[in-house]
Amino acid sequence: MPSYEQVHLAVDRIPPGPWVYARLTDDYGPNGPVARDGSIVEVIDRAGRFCGHALYNSTSDIRLRMLSRGRKSDLDRPRQHLQRLIAAALRLRRRVLGLDQVTDAYRIVHAEGDDLSGLIVDKLGDALVCQYHSLGFWELRETVESILDELLPGHAVVHRFARTARGPEGFPEGDPGEDGADVAPRYIHEFGVRFLVHPGASHKTGWFCDQRDNRRRVADLAQGRDVLDLCCHAGGFSIPAALAGAHSVRAVDLDEEPLARADEAARENKASVEVRHADAFDVLREVSGGKRRPGLVILDPHKLAKGTRDLESAKVKYRDLNALGIGATAPGGLLATFSCSGALDLPAFAGLVFQAARRAERDVRLLETLGAAHDHPQRPDFGRSRYLKGLLLAVD
């Protein structure tokens, strides 16, 4: 049975949610931090009561990431504890959600939503991409891979840490695990459409599993319309829209590598998609001044707010982008606009979009709010797990 260092709280009761911030801990002794960064620790409240186990990191403002609460025996066998959680997460996707019937690309572990704070695992065909947002799980990556090998034998495993977490979590510089170059691009399928993905490369894990249901929803609205898909990545929205009977589809992105995959996948699916390497802002200004404006515009930018520190500058970008997007949409057309910034909640995002409509001097009506697919479960005590939000608007 392992022996764990103890980290004491500066409060009488452990706060709700999976994160405990530095200001709530009393974790420094005369010789510095009381535990090694990335290690599993016991959490003790100010009254001396055992609260649970957590991953500790003195470098991060998220000082503790809870692994269990209440029972001291939970982490007597840490590997078995992690295996139970990962197996339960996989069972939810396969048996309850039945995702294997519609796709071979889905999220197996959604960090806090599956009680594994800081760990994301995406299945992309016969590859598994583990993305680490916490140093603690990065230290446990060999254990994670061993568990995945048992649960999903025959899959290649890629380890990478999130770029945005490198500084806050103190990840090593230049670790080869972050680029995914050792796993080649491959096709995955989703609702009968084939997409070319590069596991572990480009944005996030190499594919946006969270947009699966939204891609299908938007494609259902594309028939007969001219579609403009901005920040298209590997063609997730573009190709289904073309296959659903869109009059024309233009796919735009600044990242040449996923754009090339979008072009190749469009040919693989025999879908008519015009791909263009360009900046979304430039294209929207160009389209707004043209005679024929698209009847369906999709705005799905990368995360513009990495955290609360750059939230205000991100709000300006979201407002500007959506003002141009609304202005570029043909009268009677539709706009599907998204934000994956966890620091920006849905009411704030909707407010920015409605401000953008006023700036564009266009009337809009909210038809539907959109979110992440069901393989991205959310905990009610952790609002940041609801990071993806979208609005489907009718533009008059």
N, C-alpha and C positions, 0 to 999 in steps of 0.2 A: 504493500500500500504506500503510495507516494506521500511525501511530507511537503506541505506548501507553506510559503511565507505568508504572513498576515498583513493586510492593509486595513488600517482603521479609518472609519468615516469621522468627519467632523460634525455629524448630525446624528440625531437619535434614531432615525428611521431611514432605511434605504429608499431613495426616490423611485417612482414608477418608471418603467421603460428599461431598455437594455443598456443605456449609457449612464455612467456616473462621471461628472465633470471634476476637474482638478480642484476647484474651489470647495468641493464637498468632501475632500479627503484630507487626512493627516498622514501623509505617506513618506515624509522625510525625517530621518533620524540625524544624529550628529555626523554620520559618515555618508550622508546622501540618501538616495532612494532606498526604501526598505526591501525592495525586491528587484530582480533582474527584469529589464524591459523585455516584453514578449512572453513572460512566464505566466503560468496559472497561479493564482493566489486565492487565499481565503479572505472574504470580506467580513469585517467585524464592525458593528456600529459603535457609537460613542459610549453606550452602556455596557459594551463588552459582549454583546450577543452575536452569535454566528448568523450571517445573512445569506451566504451563498458563495459561489466560486466565480471568478472572473479572469479575463485576460488583462494583464497590467502593462501600462506603458507610461513611464514618467516623462517621455518626450511629448506626448500628445495631451491636448486639453481634454480629450476623452480619456480620462485616466483609467477607467475600468469599463470593460465590456462584459456584461454578465453572461455566464454560461449556464448557471443554475441558481435556484433560490431555495432556501429552506432546509434541504436535507444534506447533512455533511457527508453522507455516504455516496452522493451522486457522482463524485469525481474520484472515488476509490480506484476505479479503472477508467482513466480518461479516454482511452481508445474506444472502449465499448460504449461510453457515453456519446462520443461523437458519432459512432456508427449507428446508434439508435436514432439520433436526430437526422442524419443524412438519409438513412433508410426510410424513415417516416416521411421525409420530404419527397423522396422519389416515389413512394407509394401513393402519395397525394396526386402527383402528376399522372401516374400511370393508371391506377385503379379507379380513382375518384373522378379525375378530369378526363381520362381517356385520351390523352394527347397523342399517344403513339398511333392512333387511328387517323389523325389528320396531318401530322408533321413528324419529322425526325429531328427537329430543332426546337428546344424549349429549355427554360430555366429549371434546373433541378434544385438548387439552393438559392434562396433569395435573402441572404444575410439575416437581418433582424426579423424579417417576416417568418423565418423558419428557426428562430432562436439560435442562430449561428452568426452573431454580430461580426461583421467585417469579412465574411466569406460569401462569394458568389460562385456558383458553378453552372455553366451553360453547356448543354449537349448540342453540338453542331454536327449532325450526322454521326460518323464514327469517331468523333473527337470530343473531348471534354476540356473546356477552358475554365480554369480556376483563377478568378480575379480576387486579389487580396486588398482589402481596405484597412486591415489591422495588422500590425507587426506580429501580434500573437499568433494569428492563423498562418502568417508567412512562416513562422518558426515551426509550425505544425504541418507544413505542406507535405512532407514525406508520409505522415500518418494519413492525411487526407487522400493522397494518391493511392495508398495501400487499401483504404476503405473503398474507394471508387473502383479499383481493380477487382475487388470482390463482388461489388454490386453490379458493375457493368463491364465484364471482361471483354477484352479485345478492342477497347477504345484507346486511342492515343490521348495523352494528358498533357496539357499545356499549363504552365504556371506563369502568371504575370501579376504585378501589383499595379493598382490604379495610379496613374500619373498624378492625380490631384492629391493622393495620400502620401506621396514620396516625402515631402517636407514635414507635414504634420505628424506622420507616424515614424519618421526616421528610418525609412527603407534604405538599403545600401545603394550606392551610386552604380549605374551601369550594369546591373545584374542581367545576365542573358535571358532570364526568365520572362522579361517583359515584352519581348518583340514578337514572339510566336513564329519566328522564322524557321523553326525546325519542323513545322507541320505545314504541308502544302495546302493550297486552296482546294476546295472540294464542293460538290453540289449537295445542297440539302433540298428537301421538298416541303411545301406548305400549302395545304388545300389544293393540291394538284399542280402547283407552280414550282418550277425548279429555280433556285437561286445559287449563285456561285459565291461562296464565303471563304474567308481566310481566317481560320481559327486563331485567336490570340493577337491578330494584327489589326491595325487601323483603330477605329473608335470602339470603346467598351471591350467586349469579348470578341469582336469581329462580326457580330450580327446583332440586330435589335429584336430580340425575342419579344420584348414588351409590346411592340406595335403589331403583333400578329393579327389580332381581331380588328384593329383599326385599319390595317391594310385591306382586309376583306370588306369592311364597311364602306370605305371610300371607293373601292372598286365597284361596288354595287351602284354607286351614284355616277359613274363615269360614262355610261353608255351615251354615245352621240355627242359628247362634249369634247372641246379642246382642253387638254389637261396640261398644266404647268407644275411640275414637281421640283421644288427647290430644296437644296441640301439633300439630294436624293440618295446619297451613299451608293449602295450596290443595287439600286432599282427596286427596293421593297414596295413602294407605292406605284411606281411607274409601270412595271411589267404586268401586275394584276389589272391595272386600269386599262392597259392596251388590250389584254385578253378579254376583258369584260365588254369590249365594243366601243371604246373611246374613239372619237373622230380623229384625234391626233394626240400624241403624248410627247412632251419635251421634258427631259430629265437633266437637271443642272447640278453640278457640284464643283467645288474647288479642289477636292482631293482626287488626283488623277488615278490612283491605284484602284479604289473601289469603283470609280466611274468606268474604268476599263472592264471591270467584272460585270457591271450593269449592262454594258454594251454586249459582252459575250453571252450573258444569260438571256438577254432579249432575243438574240439569234437562236439560242438553244430552245427557247419557248416559241419561236416563230412569232414573236410579238414585234409590232412596228413601234419602235421607240427611238426618238432622236436624242442622242446624248450630247451634252455640251459642257466643256470645261470653262467655267466662268463664275464670277461672284454673284450671289443672289441679289444683292442690292443693285448692281449694275443691270442685271437682266430685268428686274422689276421696273426700273426707270425706263428702260428701253421699251418694254411691253406696254407700259402706261401711255406712252406717246404714240403707239401704233394704232392702226385702224381696227384690227381684230384682236380683241382681248380674250383670254381664256375663260371658259365657263366653269372650270374647276381649278383652283389654286391650292397647292399643298405646301405648307411651311413647317419644316421639321428640322430646325437648326440643332447643332450640338449644344451641350450644356454651356449656356452663356454666363451663369452665375455659379462659380465653383464653391462658393460659400457666402456667408453673410457679409464678408468684407467687401466683396465686389458686387453686391446685390444692386446697389443704386446705379452703377454704370451698366449693369446688365438690363435693368429696367428700361433705360434709354434705348438700348439696342432692340429689345423686344418691341417697344413702342414704334420705333422707326421702321423696323422690318414689317410689322403688321399694317402700319399706315400705307406703306408701299404695296403690300400684298392686297389689301382691300381696294386700293385705288386701281390696281391692275386687273381686278376681276370684272368680267363683263356684267352689265346689269342683268339681274335674274340668275346670276351664277352662284357658286358655292365656294367657300373658303374653309379648309381644314387646317387649323393652326395648332401647334404643339409647343410645350416647354418641358424639358426633362431636368430642370434645375430644382433640386429638392428644397433649396432655401426660399423658393418662390411658391407660395401656396395657390390653390385654384382661385379663390376670390381675388387675390392680388393680380394674378395673371389675367383673369377675365376683365378686371378693371382697366388694365393696360390696353387690352385689345379694344375695349369700347372707347377708350380715349383715342386710340389710333383711328377708329372709324370716324370720330368727330373731326379729327385732323384731316382725314381724307375727304371729308364732306360727303360721306356715303351713309345711308341707312342700312343697318344690319339687324338680323333677327337670329337669336340663338336657337338652334334646332336641337342640339344634343351636346352633352358634355362627355368626354372620352377619357379613358384611363388605361392603365397597363393591363395586359392579359392576365388570366386567372392563375398562371404559374408564377405570378408576382404577388403573393399574399401579403396582407397588411396587418399589423398589430394595432389595435385601437389606442394603445398607450404610446405609440410612436408615429406621430404624424408625418415625419420625414420619409417614411417608407412609401408614402403616396406621392412619389416624386414626379411621375409622368402625368401630365394633364393636357387635355385638348379640348378645343371648341369647334363644333361644326356650325358654320354660319351661312345664312342666306344673305346675299348682298344685293340690295335694290339699286 
